[in-house]
């Protein structure tokens, strides 16, 4: 069977799109997703719809690059809006402290110290929708974060390295900044 809707076969057990995603999010992350959805619907969608209408008015659509490009962008925008609608409904906003704030759970700001070099690292435990390793926001679904969950001050966590020696981290601080 041939057609544009066909894609390559993926092994379901190894498909990254099938991985479980935690439905937790911080209040700030939820507001960012909600505002992104609103911007796409109220600003970008009307702009693209107007461009598609203008390009369609120019005549033959089969050879009209403006029409083709803007129609594709409009479809991508609508797809993203649908995804955000479904995702926002599924998310659970965590807006309170855990029962034991002396341990690492969702929303924690964790300070770690390298046992060998003394270098410090600061990470925030967030949901997969707001994870950004470059800003120190790690997903609760990440393997390293799974090791951190439930640990307390002065506990040691080992982070395996691909080719080098493992890094041992000492937990030096645990804070919950958004829940005061």
KAZITA-V733678 format. One record per helix or strand of 3 or more residues. SS is the DSSP state (hx for helix, st for strand). FROM is the first residue (numbers start at 1). LEN is the number of residues. If there is no record, write none. Layout:
BEGIN
SS;FROM;LEN
SS;FROM;LEN
END
This chain:
BEGIN
hx;16;3
st;24;3
hx;27;30
hx;65;26
st;92;3
st;109;6
st;120;7
hx;133;3
st;137;3
hx;143;6
st;156;4
st;167;9
hx;177;3
END
